[in-house]
């Protein structure tokens, strides 16, 4: 699925199943909550924190998809074309960071 198709799919789902979008501020809070759930899994599964029994079966991919879903909602609500925004972002990184990481001694 392309990013463009994902934006259309989320919009269609919201308008038919979800009734309407939550407000942008509510979705921002939800996005923060979802990112926190990803952070919790990462800290416990890949970091130094021990993983609670209740966390061991959490699906990292599903939690990341929740983040993507809410991010797409926010993009749709604010008129952001994520395909174009991502293209521009890559272009910026390729110009700004053309040699930055290659020249970084810490990465060798």
N, CA, C and O atoms as a GROMACS GRO file, in nm:
protein
  432
    1UNK      N    1   0.085  -0.117   0.000
    1UNK     CA    2   0.000   0.000   0.000
    1UNK      C    3   0.090   0.125   0.000
    1UNK      O    4   0.187   0.132   0.075
    2UNK      N    5   0.058   0.218  -0.081
    2UNK     CA    6   0.132   0.344  -0.085
    2UNK      C    7   0.087   0.433   0.031
    2UNK      O    8  -0.017   0.408   0.092
    3UNK      N    9   0.166   0.535   0.060
    3UNK     CA   10   0.126   0.631   0.163
    3UNK      C   11  -0.003   0.700   0.122
    3UNK      O   12  -0.092   0.722   0.204
    4UNK      N   13  -0.012   0.736  -0.006
    4UNK     CA   14  -0.133   0.801  -0.057
    4UNK      C   15  -0.256   0.712  -0.036
    4UNK      O   16  -0.361   0.760   0.007
    5UNK      N   17  -0.242   0.584  -0.068
    5UNK     CA   18  -0.354   0.491  -0.050
    5UNK      C   19  -0.388   0.476   0.098
    5UNK      O   20  -0.505   0.464   0.134
    6UNK      N   21  -0.286   0.476   0.183
    6UNK     CA   22  -0.311   0.466   0.328
    6UNK      C   23  -0.390   0.587   0.377
    6UNK      O   24  -0.482   0.573   0.457
    7UNK      N   25  -0.354   0.705   0.328
    7UNK     CA   26  -0.428   0.826   0.368
    7UNK      C   27  -0.574   0.816   0.323
    7UNK      O   28  -0.664   0.853   0.399
    8UNK      N   29  -0.598   0.767   0.203
    8UNK     CA   30  -0.736   0.752   0.154
    8UNK      C   31  -0.812   0.647   0.236
    8UNK      O   32  -0.928   0.666   0.272
    9UNK      N   33  -0.745   0.534   0.265
    9UNK     CA   34  -0.808   0.426   0.340
    9UNK      C   35  -0.848   0.471   0.480
    9UNK      O   36  -0.959   0.443   0.526
   10UNK      N   37  -0.758   0.541   0.547
   10UNK     CA   38  -0.789   0.591   0.681
   10UNK      C   39  -0.905   0.690   0.674
   10UNK      O   40  -0.996   0.684   0.757
   11UNK      N   41  -0.902   0.780   0.578
   11UNK     CA   42  -1.009   0.879   0.564
   11UNK      C   43  -1.144   0.811   0.541
   11UNK      O   44  -1.244   0.849   0.602
   12UNK      N   45  -1.147   0.711   0.455
   12UNK     CA   46  -1.271   0.639   0.428
   12UNK      C   47  -1.321   0.567   0.553
   12UNK      O   48  -1.440   0.569   0.582
   13UNK      N   49  -1.230   0.504   0.627
   13UNK     CA   50  -1.268   0.432   0.748
   13UNK      C   51  -1.324   0.528   0.851
   13UNK      O   52  -1.428   0.502   0.913
   14UNK      N   53  -1.256   0.640   0.870
   14UNK     CA   54  -1.301   0.739   0.968
   14UNK      C   55  -1.441   0.787   0.933
   14UNK      O   56  -1.526   0.798   1.021
   15UNK      N   57  -1.466   0.814   0.806
   15UNK     CA   58  -1.595   0.871   0.765
   15UNK      C   59  -1.708   0.769   0.763
   15UNK      O   60  -1.825   0.807   0.765
   16UNK      N   61  -1.676   0.640   0.757
   16UNK     CA   62  -1.782   0.539   0.752
   16UNK      C   63  -1.797   0.462   0.883
   16UNK      O   64  -1.909   0.442   0.929
   17UNK      N   65  -1.687   0.420   0.942
   17UNK     CA   66  -1.692   0.340   1.065
   17UNK      C   67  -1.669   0.428   1.187
   17UNK      O   68  -1.736   0.411   1.289
   18UNK      N   69  -1.577   0.520   1.177
   18UNK     CA   70  -1.540   0.602   1.292
   18UNK      C   71  -1.628   0.724   1.312
   18UNK      O   72  -1.608   0.798   1.408
   19UNK      N   73  -1.722   0.747   1.224
   19UNK     CA   74  -1.817   0.858   1.228
   19UNK      C   75  -1.751   0.990   1.188
   19UNK      O   76  -1.793   1.054   1.092
   20UNK      N   77  -1.646   1.030   1.262
   20UNK     CA   78  -1.575   1.154   1.229
   20UNK      C   79  -1.437   1.148   1.295
   20UNK      O   80  -1.412   1.064   1.382
   21UNK      N   81  -1.350   1.238   1.252
   21UNK     CA   82  -1.220   1.250   1.316
   21UNK      C   83  -1.236   1.308   1.456
   21UNK      O   84  -1.322   1.393   1.479
   22UNK      N   85  -1.151   1.263   1.549
   22UNK     CA   86  -1.138   1.334   1.676
   22UNK      C   87  -1.072   1.468   1.644
   22UNK      O   88  -1.016   1.484   1.536
   23UNK      N   89  -1.079   1.561   1.734
   23UNK     CA   90  -1.013   1.690   1.710
   23UNK      C   91  -0.862   1.668   1.694
   23UNK      O   92  -0.807   1.567   1.738
   24UNK      N   93  -0.799   1.765   1.631
   24UNK     CA   94  -0.655   1.756   1.611
   24UNK      C   95  -0.580   1.746   1.744
   24UNK      O   96  -0.483   1.670   1.755
   25UNK      N   97  -0.624   1.821   1.843
   25UNK     CA   98  -0.556   1.815   1.973
   25UNK      C   99  -0.577   1.681   2.042
   25UNK      O  100  -0.485   1.629   2.105
   26UNK      N  101  -0.697   1.625   2.029
   26UNK     CA  102  -0.720   1.491   2.084
   26UNK      C  103  -0.632   1.390   2.014
   26UNK      O  104  -0.571   1.305   2.078
   27UNK      N  105  -0.624   1.399   1.881
   27UNK     CA  106  -0.539   1.305   1.807
   27UNK      C  107  -0.392   1.324   1.841
   27UNK      O  108  -0.317   1.227   1.842
   28UNK      N  109  -0.350   1.446   1.870
   28UNK     CA  110  -0.211   1.468   1.912
   28UNK      C  111  -0.185   1.398   2.044
   28UNK      O  112  -0.079   1.339   2.062
   29UNK      N  113  -0.278   1.405   2.136
   29UNK     CA  114  -0.264   1.336   2.264
   29UNK      C  115  -0.262   1.184   2.244
   29UNK      O  116  -0.184   1.114   2.307
   30UNK      N  117  -0.348   1.136   2.156
   30UNK     CA  118  -0.352   0.992   2.127
   30UNK      C  119  -0.220   0.949   2.063
   30UNK      O  120  -0.168   0.842   2.096
   31UNK      N  121  -0.167   1.030   1.972
   31UNK     CA  122  -0.038   0.998   1.909
   31UNK      C  123   0.071   0.985   2.016
   31UNK      O  124   0.152   0.892   2.012
   32UNK      N  125   0.073   1.077   2.109
   32UNK     CA  126   0.172   1.073   2.216
   32UNK      C  127   0.157   0.945   2.298
   32UNK      O  128   0.256   0.882   2.334
   33UNK      N  129   0.033   0.909   2.327
   33UNK     CA  130   0.006   0.786   2.402
   33UNK      C  131   0.056   0.664   2.325
   33UNK      O  132   0.118   0.574   2.382
   34UNK      N  133   0.027   0.659   2.195
   34UNK     CA  134   0.069   0.544   2.114
   34UNK      C  135   0.221   0.535   2.103
   34UNK      O  136   0.277   0.426   2.108
   35UNK      N  137   0.288   0.650   2.089
   35UNK     CA  138   0.435   0.650   2.086
   35UNK      C  139   0.488   0.599   2.220
   35UNK      O  140   0.588   0.528   2.223
   36UNK      N  141   0.422   0.635   2.328
   36UNK     CA  142   0.461   0.586   2.460
   36UNK      C  143   0.451   0.435   2.469
   36UNK      O  144   0.534   0.371   2.534
   37UNK      N  145   0.349   0.376   2.406
   37UNK     CA  146   0.335   0.230   2.407
   37UNK      C  147   0.448   0.164   2.331
   37UNK      O  148   0.498   0.059   2.372
   38UNK      N  149   0.490   0.224   2.220
   38UNK     CA  150   0.605   0.173   2.145
   38UNK      C  151   0.731   0.186   2.232
   38UNK      O  152   0.812   0.093   2.239
   39UNK      N  153   0.747   0.300   2.297
   39UNK     CA  154   0.864   0.323   2.382
   39UNK      C  155   0.870   0.221   2.496
   39UNK      O  156   0.978   0.173   2.530
   40UNK      N  157   0.757   0.190   2.553
   40UNK     CA  158   0.753   0.092   2.662
   40UNK      C  159   0.803  -0.043   2.616
   40UNK      O  160   0.884  -0.106   2.684
   41UNK      N  161   0.756  -0.088   2.501
   41UNK     CA  162   0.802  -0.217   2.447
   41UNK      C  163   0.951  -0.212   2.419
   41UNK      O  164   1.025  -0.304   2.455
   42UNK      N  165   0.996  -0.106   2.355
   42UNK     CA  166   1.137  -0.094   2.319
   42UNK      C  167   1.226  -0.093   2.443
   42UNK      O  168   1.328  -0.161   2.446
   43UNK      N  169   1.187  -0.016   2.546
   43UNK     CA  170   1.267  -0.006   2.668
   43UNK      C  171   1.276  -0.140   2.740
   43UNK      O  172   1.380  -0.174   2.797
   44UNK      N  173   1.168  -0.214   2.737
   44UNK     CA  174   1.165  -0.341   2.810
   44UNK      C  175   1.220  -0.458   2.729
   44UNK      O  176   1.283  -0.547   2.784
   45UNK      N  177   1.197  -0.457   2.601
   45UNK     CA  178   1.240  -0.569   2.518
   45UNK      C  179   1.384  -0.554   2.468
   45UNK      O  180   1.457  -0.652   2.456
   46UNK      N  181   1.424  -0.429   2.441
   46UNK     CA  182   1.556  -0.406   2.384
   46UNK      C  183   1.648  -0.324   2.473
   46UNK      O  184   1.768  -0.317   2.449
   47UNK      N  185   1.592  -0.262   2.576
   47UNK     CA  186   1.671  -0.181   2.668
   47UNK      C  187   1.700  -0.256   2.796
   47UNK      O  188   1.690  -0.379   2.803
   48UNK      N  189   1.737  -0.182   2.897
   48UNK     CA  190   1.779  -0.241   3.023
   48UNK      C  191   1.664  -0.278   3.116
   48UNK      O  192   1.682  -0.358   3.208
   49UNK      N  193   1.545  -0.221   3.094
   49UNK     CA  194   1.433  -0.254   3.182
   49UNK      C  195   1.390  -0.398   3.162
   49UNK      O  196   1.395  -0.451   3.051
   50UNK      N  197   1.348  -0.461   3.271
   50UNK     CA  198   1.295  -0.597   3.258
   50UNK      C  199   1.153  -0.590   3.205
   50UNK      O  200   1.078  -0.498   3.235
   51UNK      N  201   1.119  -0.689   3.126
   51UNK     CA  202   0.987  -0.693   3.063
   51UNK      C  203   0.888  -0.761   3.157
   51UNK      O  204   0.912  -0.872   3.204
   52UNK      N  205   0.779  -0.692   3.184
   52UNK     CA  206   0.675  -0.750   3.268
   52UNK      C  207   0.606  -0.863   3.192
   52UNK      O  208   0.601  -0.861   3.069
   53UNK      N  209   0.556  -0.958   3.264
   53UNK     CA  210   0.486  -1.071   3.201
   53UNK      C  211   0.373  -1.022   3.111
   53UNK      O  212   0.350  -1.077   3.003
   54UNK      N  213   0.302  -0.918   3.156
   54UNK     CA  214   0.189  -0.865   3.079
   54UNK      C  215   0.233  -0.796   2.950
   54UNK      O  216   0.152  -0.777   2.859
   55UNK      N  217   0.362  -0.759   2.940
   55UNK     CA  218   0.413  -0.692   2.820
   55UNK      C  219   0.475  -0.789   2.719
   55UNK      O  220   0.495  -0.752   2.603
   56UNK      N  221   0.504  -0.910   2.760
   56UNK     CA  222   0.581  -1.002   2.676
   56UNK      C  223   0.511  -1.041   2.547
   56UNK      O  224   0.577  -1.079   2.450
   57UNK      N  225   0.381  -1.032   2.544
   57UNK     CA  226   0.307  -1.074   2.424
   57UNK      C  227   0.256  -0.955   2.342
   57UNK      O  228   0.180  -0.973   2.247
   58UNK      N  229   0.298  -0.836   2.379
   58UNK     CA  230   0.256  -0.717   2.302
   58UNK      C  231   0.324  -0.719   2.167
   58UNK      O  232   0.442  -0.752   2.157
   59UNK      N  233   0.251  -0.682   2.066
   59UNK     CA  234   0.297  -0.686   1.927
   59UNK      C  235   0.355  -0.549   1.890
   59UNK      O  236   0.280  -0.453   1.873
   60UNK      N  237   0.487  -0.541   1.877
   60UNK     CA  238   0.553  -0.416   1.845
   60UNK      C  239   0.503  -0.360   1.712
   60UNK      O  240   0.479  -0.240   1.700
   61UNK      N  241   0.487  -0.445   1.613
   61UNK     CA  242   0.439  -0.400   1.482
   61UNK      C  243   0.300  -0.339   1.491
   61UNK      O  244   0.272  -0.238   1.427
   62UNK      N  245   0.214  -0.400   1.570
   62UNK     CA  246   0.079  -0.347   1.587
   62UNK      C  247   0.082  -0.211   1.655
   62UNK      O  248   0.008  -0.120   1.618
   63UNK      N  249   0.169  -0.196   1.754
   63UNK     CA  250   0.180  -0.067   1.822
   63UNK      C  251   0.237   0.039   1.727
   63UNK      O  252   0.193   0.154   1.730
   64UNK      N  253   0.333   0.002   1.644
   64UNK     CA  254   0.386   0.097   1.545
   64UNK      C  255   0.278   0.135   1.444
   64UNK      O  256   0.270   0.250   1.402
   65UNK      N  257   0.194   0.039   1.406
   65UNK     CA  258   0.084   0.068   1.314
   65UNK      C  259  -0.016   0.164   1.377
   65UNK      O  260  -0.074   0.248   1.308
   66UNK      N  261  -0.038   0.153   1.508
   66UNK     CA  262  -0.124   0.249   1.578
   66UNK      C  263  -0.068   0.390   1.566
   66UNK      O  264  -0.142   0.486   1.544
   67UNK      N  265   0.065   0.404   1.581
   67UNK     CA  266   0.130   0.534   1.566
   67UNK      C  267   0.106   0.587   1.424
   67UNK      O  268   0.070   0.703   1.405
   68UNK      N  269   0.128   0.501   1.326
   68UNK     CA  270   0.110   0.540   1.186
   68UNK      C  271  -0.034   0.582   1.159
   68UNK      O  272  -0.058   0.681   1.090
   69UNK      N  273  -0.128   0.508   1.212
   69UNK     CA  274  -0.270   0.539   1.193
   69UNK      C  275  -0.302   0.681   1.241
   69UNK      O  276  -0.363   0.759   1.168
   70UNK      N  277  -0.262   0.712   1.363
   70UNK     CA  278  -0.296   0.843   1.419
   70UNK      C  279  -0.219   0.953   1.345
   70UNK      O  280  -0.272   1.062   1.325
   71UNK      N  281  -0.095   0.926   1.306
   71UNK     CA  282  -0.020   1.023   1.228
   71UNK      C  283  -0.090   1.052   1.095
   71UNK      O  284  -0.097   1.166   1.051
   72UNK      N  285  -0.142   0.948   1.032
   72UNK     CA  286  -0.217   0.966   0.907
   72UNK      C  287  -0.344   1.046   0.933
   72UNK      O  288  -0.381   1.132   0.852
   73UNK      N  289  -0.411   1.019   1.043
   73UNK     CA  290  -0.530   1.098   1.078
   73UNK      C  291  -0.495   1.246   1.087
   73UNK      O  292  -0.564   1.331   1.031
   74UNK      N  293  -0.387   1.276   1.158
   74UNK     CA  294  -0.346   1.416   1.172
   74UNK      C  295  -0.309   1.478   1.038
   74UNK      O  296  -0.342   1.594   1.012
   75UNK      N  297  -0.242   1.402   0.953
   75UNK     CA  298  -0.208   1.453   0.820
   75UNK      C  299  -0.335   1.484   0.742
   75UNK      O  300  -0.346   1.590   0.680
   76UNK      N  301  -0.430   1.392   0.744
   76UNK     CA  302  -0.556   1.414   0.673
   76UNK      C  303  -0.629   1.537   0.726
   76UNK      O  304  -0.681   1.617   0.648
   77UNK      N  305  -0.631   1.552   0.855
   77UNK     CA  306  -0.703   1.664   0.917
   77UNK      C  307  -0.640   1.799   0.886
   77UNK      O  308  -0.709   1.901   0.878
   78UNK      N  309  -0.508   1.800   0.869
   78UNK     CA  310  -0.438   1.927   0.851
   78UNK      C  311  -0.398   1.951   0.705
   78UNK      O  312  -0.328   2.048   0.675
   79UNK      N  313  -0.443   1.863   0.615
   79UNK     CA  314  -0.418   1.882   0.473
   79UNK      C  315  -0.276   1.851   0.428
   79UNK      O  316  -0.231   1.903   0.327
   80UNK      N  317  -0.206   1.767   0.503
   80UNK     CA  318  -0.069   1.730   0.467
   80UNK      C  319  -0.070   1.607   0.377
   80UNK      O  320  -0.126   1.504   0.413
   81UNK      N  321  -0.010   1.620   0.260
   81UNK     CA  322   0.012   1.508   0.170
   81UNK      C  323   0.142   1.441   0.216
   81UNK      O  324   0.250   1.492   0.189
   82UNK      N  325   0.130   1.328   0.286
   82UNK     CA  326   0.248   1.265   0.343
   82UNK      C  327   0.346   1.214   0.238
   82UNK      O  328   0.467   1.211   0.262
   83UNK      N  329   0.297   1.176   0.122
   83UNK     CA  330   0.388   1.132   0.015
   83UNK      C  331   0.479   1.247  -0.025
   83UNK      O  332   0.601   1.230  -0.034
   84UNK      N  333   0.421   1.363  -0.048
   84UNK     CA  334   0.499   1.480  -0.088
   84UNK      C  335   0.588   1.528   0.028
   84UNK      O  336   0.703   1.566   0.007
   85UNK      N  337   0.534   1.527   0.148
   85UNK     CA  338   0.613   1.570   0.264
   85UNK      C  339   0.733   1.480   0.284
   85UNK      O  340   0.842   1.528   0.315
   86UNK      N  341   0.715   1.349   0.267
   86UNK     CA  342   0.825   1.254   0.283
   86UNK      C  343   0.928   1.272   0.172
   86UNK      O  344   1.048   1.265   0.197
   87UNK      N  345   0.882   1.295   0.050
   87UNK     CA  346   0.973   1.319  -0.062
   87UNK      C  347   1.060   1.440  -0.034
   87UNK      O  348   1.182   1.436  -0.053
   88UNK      N  349   0.998   1.549   0.011
   88UNK     CA  350   1.072   1.672   0.042
   88UNK      C  351   1.169   1.650   0.158
   88UNK      O  352   1.280   1.703   0.159
   89UNK      N  353   1.126   1.571   0.256
   89UNK     CA  354   1.210   1.544   0.371
   89UNK      C  355   1.335   1.465   0.331
   89UNK      O  356   1.445   1.494   0.378
   90UNK      N  357   1.318   1.367   0.244
   90UNK     CA  358   1.433   1.291   0.193
   90UNK      C  359   1.528   1.381   0.116
   90UNK      O  360   1.650   1.371   0.130
   91UNK      N  361   1.472   1.468   0.034
   91UNK     CA  362   1.554   1.562  -0.042
   91UNK      C  363   1.636   1.650   0.052
   91UNK      O  364   1.755   1.672   0.030
   92UNK      N  365   1.571   1.701   0.155
   92UNK     CA  366   1.640   1.785   0.254
   92UNK      C  367   1.753   1.708   0.320
   92UNK      O  368   1.864   1.759   0.334
   93UNK      N  369   1.725   1.585   0.361
   93UNK     CA  370   1.828   1.504   0.427
   93UNK      C  371   1.944   1.474   0.333
   93UNK      O  372   2.060   1.475   0.376
   94UNK      N  373   1.916   1.448   0.208
   94UNK     CA  374   2.022   1.418   0.112
   94UNK      C  375   2.112   1.538   0.086
   94UNK      O  376   2.230   1.522   0.057
   95UNK      N  377   2.057   1.658   0.096
   95UNK     CA  378   2.138   1.778   0.076
   95UNK      C  379   2.210   1.814   0.206
   95UNK      O  380   2.332   1.832   0.206
   96UNK      N  381   2.137   1.822   0.314
   96UNK     CA  382   2.194   1.865   0.443
   96UNK      C  383   2.294   1.764   0.498
   96UNK      O  384   2.397   1.801   0.554
   97UNK      N  385   2.262   1.636   0.483
   97UNK     CA  386   2.343   1.532   0.547
   97UNK      C  387   2.426   1.451   0.448
   97UNK      O  388   2.463   1.337   0.477
   98UNK      N  389   2.456   1.509   0.332
   98UNK     CA  390   2.527   1.435   0.228
   98UNK      C  391   2.654   1.368   0.279
   98UNK      O  392   2.682   1.253   0.243
   99UNK      N  393   2.731   1.436   0.362
   99UNK     CA  394   2.855   1.376   0.415
   99UNK      C  395   2.859   1.375   0.566
   99UNK      O  396   2.954   1.324   0.625
  100UNK      N  397   2.758   1.430   0.630
  100UNK     CA  398   2.757   1.444   0.776
  100UNK      C  399   2.784   1.312   0.848
  100UNK      O  400   2.868   1.308   0.938
  101UNK      N  401   2.715   1.207   0.811
  101UNK     CA  402   2.730   1.079   0.880
  101UNK      C  403   2.858   1.007   0.837
  101UNK      O  404   2.921   0.938   0.917
  102UNK      N  405   2.895   1.024   0.711
  102UNK     CA  406   3.021   0.965   0.662
  102UNK      C  407   3.141   1.025   0.736
  102UNK      O  408   3.240   0.956   0.760
  103UNK      N  409   3.131   1.152   0.771
  103UNK     CA  410   3.240   1.222   0.838
  103UNK      C  411   3.238   1.205   0.991
  103UNK      O  412   3.327   1.255   1.059
  104UNK      N  413   3.139   1.138   1.043
  104UNK     CA  414   3.124   1.123   1.187
  104UNK      C  415   3.208   1.006   1.238
  104UNK      O  416   3.177   0.890   1.209
  105UNK      N  417   3.312   1.036   1.311
  105UNK     CA  418   3.401   0.933   1.365
  105UNK      C  419   3.328   0.836   1.459
  105UNK      O  420   3.365   0.719   1.470
  106UNK      N  421   3.224   0.885   1.526
  106UNK     CA  422   3.150   0.800   1.620
  106UNK      C  423   3.077   0.687   1.551
  106UNK      O  424   3.041   0.588   1.616
  107UNK      N  425   3.053   0.698   1.422
  107UNK     CA  426   2.978   0.596   1.350
  107UNK      C  427   3.068   0.490   1.286
  107UNK      O  428   3.019   0.399   1.218
  108UNK      N  429   3.196   0.503   1.306
  108UNK     CA  430   3.288   0.404   1.245
  108UNK      C  431   3.323   0.294   1.339
  108UNK      O  432   3.399   0.204   1.304
   0.00000   0.00000   0.00000
